[in-house]
């Protein structure tokens, strides 16, 4: 295993964290919050020096990475980096315990959008920190999705062919930087455009800045406890809806459009099967909302349907999708968005492939003697290609069930355990507020918060990658 390369990339991640801390320190000065500005400045220097030591100590050591190295880096990143992200929450006093600070950090960097803190009582400097981490987490999630697919050789049917997939054996780490920059560029453009629309439409600058970062990352944490419609007008809501949609779309298709900028690539965004399915889910949630409320809520249900389907979960209005039966909301939260996106859940492409497999199996039952291949997007897919998808569903169901049992074992009621397990594993923290508004995360015990942290991390590592990490054969050599 290329341990030296792990330290190199860990050092680079720490250096990026230090940069975000420096930005937050500057925002603290802007808000005249001197104590937090000094705290973030000191942490930026210390963490930056630590990252620099790792980088300079390992920069000239050549190595070829294996898939074991890639999975080891994922494990190290998702365990270690949240610890550094949690430091400001604890040292500032915003989080009364280490567990709560770690929970806030994990929720932010995994773009889950769950929080135990009162947004109205949280310092603006910490809001900036939390929003920056959510945006960075969105970039990391999309980047690591590419790395996981490459490392596990899961570039199967349904994944858009793009320059992002130009990997050669042994160059996973060397490509992760270029991929990260490309994705950061795409999401940066979306965030800046959203910020401009929000400010021009009358949204206060601070709220516009935070929302522009958390929308494209489908993070869902808001800078205020109030409803979104209380400080964002319909034009701003439209901009947020578009940002959330683009965040839940396949980033490789967005990158191809940014890189080439042709009408054909623009059409590819619209005609993509995952994107069309996501739009269909939004329409279905909208109609369900109308069914369970009334026609007077048409203007509020459409934005809420977008926010929910993209796993962002902004609370737009008092009356909305909360009226829909919880089991339906939990189901769609677990489905999630597109592959290679910031959205959580199982991912739409897996659902679509399994439905196509099911349809073909029904055809085979009616004509047992016929050879009926599985066709998807013009390709013939061998039956063995579905093995990894079925393994993923088994693993996802197993982790979901274990999450429910674990939360129940530490004193949580069964309905709350089901919703909390679904919300954190699918990385859609606001699902708890949609289905059980009286059971907020602030009421969770430390042990319950720790279990939800594990579920959030597993949801972002991807279940197959997590199970591979637990396999002794993966580490044998």
N, C-alpha and C positions, 0 to 999 in steps of 0.2 A: 504493500500500500504506500502511496506517495504522501507520507505524513508531512513532509516539508511543503508540498504544494497546498495542503490543507491550511497550514499556518500562513502561507502567502495570501491565499484568498480570504482567510479570516481577517488578516491584517488590512486588506483592502476594504472589507466590509466595515471594520472599525473606523477606518479613515473616512468613509462616507458618513457614518453615524456622527463623527466629530464635526464634519461640515454642516450637517443639519443642526447640530447643537449650537454651532457658531451663528447660524442664521437665526435660531431661536433666541440666542443671547441678544442679537441686534434688535429683534422685535421686542424683547423685554425693555431695552433702553427706550424704544419708541413709545412703549406704553408707560414709561416712567416707573417700571417695576424693577428697581435697582437690585434688590436681593436675588430675584430669579435670574436677572441678567448676569450677575456675578457667578451664580451657581452654574448656569449653562456654559459660561465662558471658561470656568475652571475645568468642568467636565470635558469640554471640547478639547482643551489642551492636554489633559491627562490621557483621554482615550485616543486622541490623535497621536500622541507620543507612543502609546502602546502599539497602535496599529503600525506606526512607522518602524518600530523595532521588529515586528513580525515581517514586514515587507523587506527591509534591508537585510535581515538575517537569512532570508530564503530566496531572494530575487534571482540569483545566478545559478540556482540548482536546477538542472534540467530534469524533466520527468515526463513520462507518458502515462496518462491517466487511464484507469480501467473503470468499468461501471461500478465496481465496489468503491473506488475513490469518489465517484460522483455521489453515490448514496451516502457515503460517510460525510461528505461535505454538507449535504442537505441536513443530515441529522445534527451535525455540529452547529450549523447556522441556526436552525430553528430552536435549538436548546440554548445556545450561548448568547446570540444577539438580543433576544428579548430580555435577558438579564441586564444588559447594558442600557436598553431602552427604558427599563423599569426604574433605574437609579433616580432620574429627576422626579418621578412621581413620589418616591419614598422620601428623598432628602428634602423636598419642598414641603412635605407634610400633607400634601393632597391625599395621599393614600396612607391610612393609619397603620397598615401592616405590610410586610414584605409580600405576602400572598396577594393582597389586593393590588399592590404595585405591579407584580408580575402579571396578574390577570389583565390589568389595563394595557400593559405593554403587548402581551400576546394578542389581545383583541384588536389593538391598533395595527400591528404589523401583519396580522393575518387578514386584515380588512373585514373582521367579523362584525364590528359595530356594536358590541355589548359593553356596558359600562356600569359600574357601581357608583360613580361620582355624579353629583348634581351639576349639570352644565352651567347653571346660573351662578353657582358659587365657586366655579373653577376659574382660576386666573387666566386672563387672555393669553399670556405667554405660554401656559400649558396647553391651551387650545391650539395655538400655533404648532407646538411640538407634536401634539397628538395628530393634527391634520397632516403635517409633513410626513410623519411615520406611516400614516395610512396610505398616502400617495406613494411613498417609497415601497411600502408593502405590496401595493398593486403592481408596481414594476417588477418586484422580486417574484411575486406569484406567477406572473405571465412568463418571466424569463426562466424560472425553474421548471415551469410546465414543459417548456421545450427541452430542457436538460433531462428531465425525468423520462420523457418519451424517447429521447435519443439513448439514454443510458440503459433503459429497460427494453430497447428495441420494440417500442410500441407505436411506431410511426405508421400505424395500419390504416385501413380504409376509413375514409371520412376526414382525415387530416389534410388540410389544404397544403398543396405543394408550394413552397416558398423558399426564398433565399435564406430564410431563418433556419432551414433544415439542411444546410450544406455542411454536414459534419464528416470528419474522417476519424478513424480509430485513433484514440489517444489525444485528441485535441478538444475535449469537452471543456476544460477549464479555460483554455486559451480563447475559445469562442464565446464563453459566457459574458465576457466584457463587451464584445461587439454587439451581441444580442441585447444586453441590458441597455446599452446606449441607444440602440435603435428603438426599443420599446419606450424608454424614457423620453425620447424625442417625440414619438407619436402621442404619448399621454401628456407630455408638456404642452404641445400645441392645443390639444383638446382642453386642458385645464385653463390655459391662457385665454382661449376664445370664450370659454364659459364665464371666466372672471369678468371679461369685458362686457359681455351681454348682461350679466348680473348687475354690474355697477351702472351701466347705461340705463338699465330699466328701473333703477332706484334702490337697489339693495345696498345696505350699508357696506362699506369697504371691508371691514373686518369679517362680517358674515359671508360676504361674497368670496373672499380669499379662502376661508375654511371650506365652504361648500364646493368651490371649484376644484379643490384637492380631493375631497372625499367622494365626489360624485363619480369621477372617472375610475376611481379605485373601487367603486361600489362598497365603500366602507360604511356609510350610514350614520356615523357619529355627527351630531349637529352641534353648532356653537351656542344653542339656546334650548331651554326646556320647552319653549312654546312651539305651537304648530308652525309648520313651514309657511303657511299662507299668511301668517301674521307679519312677516317682514320680507317676503318675496312675492312680487306680483306675477300675473300669468306669463308675461314675457320671460321673466327669470325662470319660472317653473318649466317653460318649454326648453330653455337652454339646459337646465339640470336634467330633464328627461333625455335629451339628446346625448348628454355626456354619460349618463348611466347606461344608455343603450350601447354606445360605442365601447364603454368599458366592458360590457357583457358580450360584445362581439369578438370574433376570432381575431387576435391581434396580428397574425401573419397576413391576413387579408387586408387589414388596415395599413400595414406596413407596405405591402405591394402597391396599394393605391398612392400612398405618400411618395414612394420611390419612383413610380412610373407616371402617375397622374394622367390616366387616360380614361375615356368614357367606358371602355371595356372593364377596367378594374373597378370603376364605380359601380357598374352593373353587377360585378361579381359580389360586391358587398350585399346587394339587395337579393340576389338570386341564391345565395348560399343557403343550403338546406337548414342549417342550424339557426341562422338568422331569421329565416321565414317561420320556423317553428317557434322561436322566441316571440316573434310578433303575434303569432297565433295564440300563444299562451296569454299574452297581454290582452288580446281581444276577448278571450274566454274569461279571464279574471274580471275584466270590465263588465261583461254581460252578467256574470255572477253577482257582482257588486250591485248592479241595477236591480237584479232580481230580489236581493235581500235588503235593499234600501228603497229608493224611489227615483223617479226620473229627475227630480230636483237636484240630485247629487252627480249628474253627468260630468260637470266640470271638475269635480274633485276625484271621481273614481278613476278617470283615465290616467292622471299622473300617479295616483297610488298604485294602479296596476303596473305601470312601468317601473316604479320604485321597487315593488315587491318582486316582479318577475326577474329583475336583474340582480336580486338579492341585496339591493342597497338598503331598502327598508325605511326611507325617510317617512316621518309621520306628517302628512300634508294637511289633514283636516280631521276634526273631531269625529265626523261621521264618514266612514270609508269602508275599506275591506275588512275591518275588524268585525263587521256584521256577518261575514261569510263563515260557515262552520269551520272550526279549527282544524279538523282532519283534512279538509281540502287544502287549506293554507300550508299545513305541514307537508303534504304530498308535493306541492309545487315548489316549496322551499328546498326539499331534498333533490328535486330534479335539477335545479340550478340553471346555469347559462351555457355558453359555448365553450368548447375546448380552447385552450390557449387564451383565456380571458381572465379578468380579475374576479369574475363571479364564482360562487361556490357551488356545492352540490355535486351530484353524480356526473353531470354534464349531458347535454342534450344529444350529442352524437352517439353515446352509448345506448340511450333510450331508443333512438331511431333505428339503430342497427338491430337491436333485439326485437323490435316490432317487425322489421323486415324479415328477420329469421323466423319469427312466429308465423308470419303470413306464409312464408315458403313451406314451413312444416305442415300447415293446414292443407296446402295444395298437395303435398306429398301423401297426406292421409287419404285424400279423395281419389288420388291416382297412384297407388302403391308401386306400380310397375314403371312409372315414369321417372326419368332423371331430371329433377327440377333444381337447377343451381340457384343460389342466393345472389340476387343482383341488387346493387346499390350504387347509385350515381354512375350508371353505365359500366360498372365493374362486376365481374363474377368473383364472389368471395367464397373461398373454401370453408367448409364447416369447421375445420380446426382453428380458423382465425377467430371464431367466437369463444374459444376456450378462455382466453384472457379476460374477455368481457364478463363471462359468467363467473370467473374467479373473482373479478372485481366486485360484482354484485354480492357474491357470497361474503367476501371480506367486509364490504360496506355494511351489510346487514348484521354481520357478527359484531362489528365495532359499535354500531348503533344500539344493538341489544345489550352489549356489555356496558355501554354508557348509561342506559336506563337502569340496569341492575346495580351498577356502582353508585349512582346518585340516590337510588332508593335505599341502598344499604347504609348510607350516611345520613338518613333522616328526611329525605325529600319525598313529598307525596308523589304517587305514581303519575298523575296527569302532568304535574310540573316536571317530573323526571323525563317523561316522553318528549315534552316540548323543548326542554333545555338541552337534551341530547341531540334532538333534530336541529335546533338553532345553532349550536356550537359546531357540530360535525359538518353541517352544510355551510358554515361560516356566514350565517345570516342571523346575527344576534337580535335584531328587532323583532324576530318572529315571536319571541316570548311576550313582547308588549302587544303584538297583534292578537294573540290567542289567550294569554293569561295576564292581563294588565296589572292585576293585583300582586303578581309574583315577580317582582323586579329582582334584578341581579344583586341589588344592595341588600336583599334579605338572605342571600346565600351565606352559608358558613364557609370558613376557610377551606375545609376539606372538599366541599361542593365546588368552590371556585377552582380548586386545583384540578379536580376531575374535568371540569369544563375547559380548562386550559389545555389539558392533554387532548381532548376531543378537537379543539380548534386547531391544534398543531397537526394532528393526524389528518384532519380535513384538508390541510394545505400541503402536507407531505405527499398526499395521495395514498390510498389504502394499500395498493399493491406494493408501492415503494416501502411503506411502513412494515408490511408483512415480510418483504424481502430483507429488510434490516434485521428482523427478528430471526431469520433463518440462519442456522449455523453453517449451512453449505455456502452461503454468500461470503462468509469470512474465513472459510477453511484455508484458503491459500494467501 
